[in-house]
Amino acid sequence: MSEERKIPEHIAIILDGNRRWARQRGLPTLQGHTEGANNLEKIAGYCNKIGVKYLTVYAFSTENWKRSEEEVGYLMKLFEKYLSDFETKFKDSSVRIRLAGGIERLPAKLQEGVKRVEEKTKDNKGLTLNLCINYGGRDEIVNATKILAEQVKNGELAIEDITEDLFAKHLRTKDAPDPDLMIRAGGEQRLSGFLLWQTSYSELYFPEVLWPDFDEEELEKAIDEFNNRKRRFGK
């Protein structure tokens, strides 16, 4: 491995293709979500191993509530199980886990699990895993705007003091730098509302491989592609 090869500080991933993966194998689509969750554990562990500092994943969008009641219920239970498994499998690791989404709409038990894991891992110094559950990029921007508007209304903030940096501090990923690399597994080439503000200058990578099959080798391909890009940031 070249000494000049850079590991992205922050990688963002859209976990797409779980249902297609299951259908291709003649399996119930819900099983695809289970395989996707299992794969996230592996990829998060690998990112921590190679020195990625932040991994932000699109797990459940604000639009996903429109799916069938059965599928939504299954996903909520799966998230609960994932958090419980995380406490067991990663308890001795340095990974920190955070929710990057609106917690208020989640089931009470899932809310409790999120708060418990965030508290237990808050002092960990390795990878920060941001789980975007009940997340939408437009919703995030509107929410940040409302917070700042309320501060202006209350006389706590002057309009001329609103800057890009201040705005970013009110986003769901406020504790993380903008992603260096954004990956969407599954072949679709769109952001679907994911980190609309934060990915302005991210390198975008759209592999055909479906998320449950996106393994460590595929991640290394993405990092190699990242290293082949020349990042100019508008210069």
PyMOL commands that set and color helices and strands:
alter all, ss='L'
color gray80, all
select helices_A, chain A and resi 18-24+29-50+62-66+69-89+103-105+108-121+137-153+159-161+164-168+211-213+216-228
alter helices_A, ss='H'
color red, helices_A
select strands_A, chain A and resi 10-14+54-61+96-99+128-135+181-184+203-205
alter strands_A, ss='S'
color yellow, strands_A
deselect
rebuild
show_as cartoon
